[in-house]
Amino acid sequence: SFKVLALTLFGLQVGGGLFLKMPDLSTSHAKDLLVSHRSKLDASVRFAKSKDTEAFKSGLGMELRSGEILSSWQFALFWISAFTGVGPGYAIFANLATLFNKNLRMSKAQASTWVVLVNLIATLVGRLPTGYLADRWNQSQRKLFGSGCRSMFLLYHSTQTVCLAIFAFVEVRNTYLSLVLIVMLACVFGGCNVLIAALSRELFAPINSSVVYGLILTATAASSLIFPNAMPALYKMTGNDFAYTVGAAIVSCAGALCCILLQPLPQAYGISPSLLEANS
């Protein structure tokens, strides 16, 4: 059954990749959404410095060197928020069997079933709807932090922080609530993975998205090493997951603060930072 599942997923990925193409951003509202800002700037002011360039006309932005991207505070905030957004999820998935067997006292058969269910739910509820909801939110006038993607990224971080804080106190006392919290954390993990890819494009312009996404994967790689190992290490030291969940909640809260401060990199769209600040 696992071979069939693996082949099915491989077929879907390859088949879906055949239909991928870069959308035309020159005539749609997406161009403005890519650089939406929580200031009072309107589109005409934001693009004042770049409206005559080919990059502006195509909606792809201005190509930047890796050093320019890495040295920006926008990338630093994005790196931290990506690190904190997926880290707790990596820890959950890496230690699912242990959580179900030892912490929630499930049988091996029950634990195996729930491991599969959590992965399935995280994909169906976390990954698949996130992109659609972010696009729909972009079309709304009620964007909390400049765009649907940034708003959802903050929402997921906030949800994750609350879930971790609650999980610290109910893990042993309430099995059913613990299951709900684990599923919610898994869904947040799936959604954040989708938003990280989308924000690489939105914050640093489409033309730089491949470079930025490659760089930001260092954050997800670091979190996949730190969080899954910190969870069992703290459990061995303290005899429970309280210290880990409280620490992860604090780290996730710090990530939420970074989400609030996230803004597009002006240079990626040919905009002078001084012009951006002067009209904020």
RODO-2510 file (C-alpha; in nm, 4 decimals, decimal comma):
residues 280
     n   res          X          Y          Z
     1     s     0,0000     0,0000     0,0000
     2     f     0,2885     0,2369     0,0734
     3     k     0,4386     0,1648    -0,2696
     4     v     0,1064     0,2462    -0,4349
     5     l     0,0792     0,5662    -0,2298
     6     a     0,4359     0,6684    -0,3181
     7     l     0,3800     0,6061    -0,6894
     8     t     0,0504     0,7977    -0,6778
     9     l     0,2106     1,0995    -0,5116
    10     f     0,5009     1,0886    -0,7567
    11     g     0,2579     1,0797    -1,0492
    12     l     0,0602     1,3731    -0,9126
    13     q     0,3751     1,5802    -0,8607
    14     v     0,5127     1,5092    -1,2073
    15     g     0,1740     1,5542    -1,3743
    16     g     0,1095     1,8791    -1,1910
    17     g     0,4531     2,0113    -1,2809
    18     l     0,3776     1,9739    -1,6509
    19     f     0,1028     2,2346    -1,6225
    20     l     0,2983     2,4927    -1,4206
    21     k     0,3732     2,8233    -1,5894
    22     m     0,4532     3,1814    -1,4912
    23     p     0,1318     3,3881    -1,4903
    24     d     0,1116     3,7228    -1,6681
    25     l     0,1247     3,9867    -1,3959
    26     s     0,1264     4,2935    -1,6178
    27     t    -0,2485     4,3470    -1,6472
    28     s    -0,3899     4,1961    -1,3290
    29     h    -0,4359     4,3133    -0,9735
    30     a    -0,1667     4,0656    -0,8656
    31     k     0,1083     4,3141    -0,9526
    32     d    -0,0168     4,5570    -0,6904
    33     l    -0,0730     4,2811    -0,4364
    34     l     0,2871     4,1673    -0,4682
    35     v     0,4085     4,4948    -0,3207
    36     s     0,1149     4,5865    -0,0994
    37     h     0,2304     4,7688     0,2091
    38     r     0,0661     4,8524     0,5392
    39     s     0,1327     5,2233     0,4858
    40     k    -0,0839     5,4818     0,3132
    41     l     0,1088     5,4456    -0,0117
    42     d    -0,1037     5,3752    -0,3152
    43     a     0,0120     5,1866    -0,6221
    44     s     0,1016     5,4988    -0,8205
    45     v     0,3455     5,6184    -0,5534
    46     r     0,4960     5,2763    -0,4922
    47     f     0,5774     5,2325    -0,8586
    48     a     0,6849     5,5930    -0,9229
    49     k     1,0487     5,4931    -0,9636
    50     s     0,9930     5,1839    -1,1753
    51     k     0,6845     5,2364    -1,3899
    52     d     0,8831     5,2849    -1,7095
    53     t     1,1079     4,9812    -1,6721
    54     e     1,0580     4,6496    -1,8446
    55     a     1,0612     4,4787    -1,5051
    56     f     0,7639     4,6867    -1,3951
    57     k     0,5757     4,6278    -1,7191
    58     s     0,6193     4,2530    -1,6896
    59     g     0,5459     4,2535    -1,3160
    60     l     0,8558     4,0452    -1,2398
    61     g     1,0480     4,3009    -1,0330
    62     m     1,4186     4,3859    -1,0294
    63     e     1,6804     4,1106    -1,0169
    64     l     1,8999     4,1308    -0,7053
    65     r     2,2232     3,9620    -0,6026
    66     s     2,2159     3,7089    -0,3209
    67     g     2,4211     3,9433    -0,1032
    68     e     2,1641     4,2202    -0,1380
    69     i     1,8877     3,9844    -0,0330
    70     l     2,0790     3,8329     0,2589
    71     s     2,1828     4,1728     0,3963
    72     s     1,8252     4,3043     0,4130
    73     w     1,6311     4,3079     0,7390
    74     q     1,3296     4,1825     0,5435
    75     f     1,5088     3,8555     0,4752
    76     a     1,6206     3,8265     0,8384
    77     l     1,2605     3,8577     0,9580
    78     f     1,1439     3,6149     0,6908
    79     w     1,4127     3,3642     0,7926
    80     i     1,3138     3,3755     1,1590
    81     s     0,9420     3,3486     1,0848
    82     a     1,0028     3,0547     0,8497
    83     f     1,2184     2,8848     1,1135
    84     t     0,9544     2,9231     1,3833
    85     g     0,6635     2,8482     1,1496
    86     v     0,7643     2,4929     1,0581
    87     g     0,9878     2,3917     1,3496
    88     p     0,7158     2,2717     1,5906
    89     g     0,5538     2,0816     1,3049
    90     y     0,8788     1,9006     1,2271
    91     a     0,9024     1,8030     1,5938
    92     i     0,5455     1,6705     1,5914
    93     f     0,5959     1,4589     1,2792
    94     a     0,9344     1,3271     1,3927
    95     n     0,7952     1,2192     1,7297
    96     l     0,4377     1,1227     1,6377
    97     a     0,4773     0,7557     1,7257
    98     t     0,6303     0,8406     2,0633
    99     l     0,3586     1,0952     2,1385
   100     f     0,0835     0,8474     2,0626
   101     n     0,2457     0,5447     2,2291
   102     k     0,3999     0,6847     2,5450
   103     n     0,2374     1,0217     2,6070
   104     l    -0,1196     0,9426     2,4991
   105     r    -0,0908     0,5707     2,5858
   106     m    -0,2218     0,4356     2,2549
   107     s    -0,1645     0,0836     2,1306
   108     k     0,0764     0,0328     1,8404
   109     a    -0,2133    -0,0275     1,6018
   110     q    -0,3901     0,2914     1,7111
   111     a    -0,0687     0,4911     1,6931
   112     s     0,0047     0,3677     1,3398
   113     t    -0,3451     0,4624     1,2274
   114     w    -0,3184     0,8102     1,3751
   115     v     0,0243     0,8696     1,2208
   116     v    -0,1273     0,8120     0,8758
   117     l    -0,4381     1,0176     0,9583
   118     v    -0,2408     1,3158     1,0854
   119     n    -0,0280     1,3216     0,7699
   120     l    -0,3391     1,2980     0,5528
   121     i    -0,5244     1,5709     0,7425
   122     a    -0,2193     1,7997     0,7377
   123     t    -0,2112     1,7731     0,3580
   124     l    -0,5847     1,8020     0,2919
   125     v    -0,6622     2,0706     0,5512
   126     g    -0,3245     2,2427     0,5878
   127     r    -0,1545     2,2500     0,2490
   128     l    -0,4264     2,2338    -0,0146
   129     p    -0,6638     2,5140     0,0992
   130     t    -0,3935     2,7583     0,2110
   131     g    -0,2961     2,8910    -0,1320
   132     y    -0,6586     2,9282    -0,2384
   133     l    -0,7543     3,1094     0,0832
   134     a    -0,4548     3,3427     0,0549
   135     d    -0,5523     3,4339    -0,3023
   136     r    -0,9132     3,4951    -0,1981
   137     w    -0,7947     3,7086     0,0923
   138     n    -0,5823     3,9124    -0,1485
   139     q    -0,8998     4,0029    -0,3365
   140     s    -1,0608     4,1254    -0,0154
   141     q    -1,0302     4,4800     0,1151
   142     r    -0,9713     4,3514     0,4708
   143     k    -0,6055     4,2552     0,4657
   144     l    -0,4523     4,2818     0,8121
   145     f    -0,0881     4,3066     0,7115
   146     g    -0,0637     4,4082     0,3495
   147     s    -0,1601     4,0828     0,1791
   148     g    -0,3468     3,7585     0,2258
   149     c    -0,0247     3,5566     0,2478
   150     r     0,1248     3,7704     0,5223
   151     s    -0,2053     3,7802     0,7098
   152     m    -0,2383     3,4013     0,6967
   153     f     0,1264     3,3538     0,7966
   154     l     0,0611     3,5620     1,1074
   155     l    -0,2652     3,3772     1,1729
   156     y    -0,0897     3,0397     1,1518
   157     h     0,1870     3,1542     1,3866
   158     s    -0,0695     3,2811     1,6372
   159     t    -0,2676     2,9571     1,6159
   160     q     0,0497     2,7558     1,6653
   161     t     0,1487     2,9604     1,9708
   162     v    -0,1907     2,9109     2,1352
   163     c    -0,1954     2,5369     2,0561
   164     l     0,1516     2,4851     2,2031
   165     a     0,0638     2,6813     2,5167
   166     i    -0,2513     2,4741     2,5711
   167     f    -0,0738     2,1482     2,4866
   168     a     0,1764     2,2113     2,7654
   169     f    -0,0991     2,1807     3,0255
   170     v    -0,3425     1,9244     2,8809
   171     e    -0,1168     1,6665     2,7123
   172     v    -0,1623     1,3981     2,9790
   173     r    -0,4964     1,5052     3,1241
   174     n    -0,7078     1,5113     2,8085
   175     t    -0,6259     1,2675     2,5288
   176     y    -0,8930     1,3914     2,2873
   177     l    -0,7969     1,7572     2,3212
   178     s    -0,4322     1,6599     2,2764
   179     l    -0,5225     1,4846     1,9506
   180     v    -0,7036     1,7943     1,8269
   181     l    -0,4037     2,0126     1,9125
   182     i    -0,1615     1,7753     1,7378
   183     v    -0,3774     1,7796     1,4242
   184     m    -0,3970     2,1605     1,4339
   185     l    -0,0195     2,1896     1,4683
   186     a     0,0237     1,9533     1,1737
   187     c    -0,2148     2,1645     0,9647
   188     v    -0,0249     2,4818     1,0568
   189     f     0,2964     2,3096     0,9482
   190     g     0,1466     2,2221     0,6097
   191     g     0,0042     2,5704     0,5588
   192     c     0,3275     2,7468     0,6551
   193     n     0,5227     2,5416     0,4012
   194     v     0,2904     2,6676     0,1282
   195     l     0,3086     3,0282     0,2479
   196     i     0,6890     3,0258     0,2676
   197     a     0,7026     2,9528    -0,1049
   198     a     0,4402     3,2198    -0,1784
   199     l     0,6110     3,4822     0,0386
   200     s     0,9465     3,4192    -0,1301
   201     r     0,7786     3,5523    -0,4414
   202     e     0,5714     3,8273    -0,2818
   203     l     0,8327     3,9848    -0,0549
   204     f     1,1251     3,9758    -0,2983
   205     a     0,9516     3,9926    -0,6404
   206     p     0,8875     3,6975    -0,8737
   207     i     1,2186     3,7366    -1,0555
   208     n     1,4069     3,6651    -0,7296
   209     s     1,1730     3,3972    -0,5958
   210     s     1,3898     3,0983    -0,6902
   211     v     1,6988     3,2441    -0,5223
   212     v     1,5057     3,3509    -0,2129
   213     y     1,3314     3,0163    -0,1797
   214     g     1,6636     2,8370    -0,1990
   215     l     1,8064     3,0637     0,0709
   216     i     1,5020     3,0371     0,2956
   217     l     1,5217     2,6585     0,2876
   218     t     1,8196     2,6979     0,5215
   219     a     1,5658     2,8102     0,7827
   220     t     1,3447     2,5062     0,7345
   221     a     1,6498     2,2782     0,7310
   222     a     1,7761     2,4294     1,0563
   223     s     1,4353     2,3905     1,2192
   224     s     1,4130     2,0271     1,1053
   225     l     1,7389     1,9597     1,2902
   226     i     1,6769     2,1605     1,6066
   227     f     1,3102     2,1125     1,7002
   228     p     1,2781     1,7330     1,6506
   229     n     1,5944     1,6752     1,8558
   230     a     1,5106     1,9300     2,1249
   231     m     1,1772     1,7627     2,2005
   232     p     1,3111     1,4184     2,3084
   233     a     1,6207     1,5741     2,4684
   234     l     1,4108     1,7913     2,6998
   235     y     1,1799     1,4977     2,7669
   236     k     1,4759     1,2912     2,8899
   237     m     1,5927     1,5776     3,1096
   238     t     1,2563     1,6630     3,2667
   239     g     1,0427     1,3510     3,2233
   240     n     0,7710     1,5358     3,0288
   241     d     0,7170     1,7679     2,7320
   242     f     0,6228     2,0747     2,9370
   243     a     0,9592     2,2500     2,8997
   244     y     0,9682     2,1872     2,5248
   245     t     0,6110     2,3015     2,4548
   246     v     0,6492     2,6187     2,6611
   247     g     0,9800     2,6973     2,4914
   248     a     0,8347     2,6251     2,1475
   249     a     0,5366     2,8493     2,2265
   250     i     0,7700     3,1359     2,3182
   251     v     0,9740     3,0859     2,0006
   252     s     0,6539     3,0723     1,7941
   253     c     0,5381     3,3975     1,9561
   254     a     0,8669     3,5597     1,8514
   255     g     0,7992     3,4358     1,4988
   256     a     0,4543     3,5967     1,5092
   257     l     0,6145     3,9306     1,5978
   258     c     0,8432     3,8935     1,2955
   259     c     0,5356     3,8263     1,0799
   260     i     0,3862     4,1573     1,1926
   261     l     0,6996     4,3403     1,0751
   262     l     0,7293     4,1593     0,7400
   263     q     0,7304     4,3935     0,4398
   264     p     0,8308     4,3604     0,0733
   265     l     1,1892     4,4543    -0,0098
   266     p     1,1578     4,7919    -0,1923
   267     q     1,4683     4,7393    -0,4052
   268     a     1,3178     4,4216    -0,5492
   269     y     1,0534     4,6365    -0,7150
   270     g     1,2820     4,9239    -0,8143
   271     i     1,1608     5,1477    -0,5331
   272     s     1,3859     5,3718    -0,3277
   273     p     1,3669     5,2913     0,0471
   274     s     1,3741     5,6649     0,1219
   275     l     1,0724     5,7152    -0,1045
   276     l     0,8927     5,4344     0,0743
   277     e     0,9670     5,5803     0,4186
   278     a     0,8787     5,9351     0,3128
   279     n     0,5310     5,8301     0,2070
   280     s     0,4597     5,5915     0,4972
***
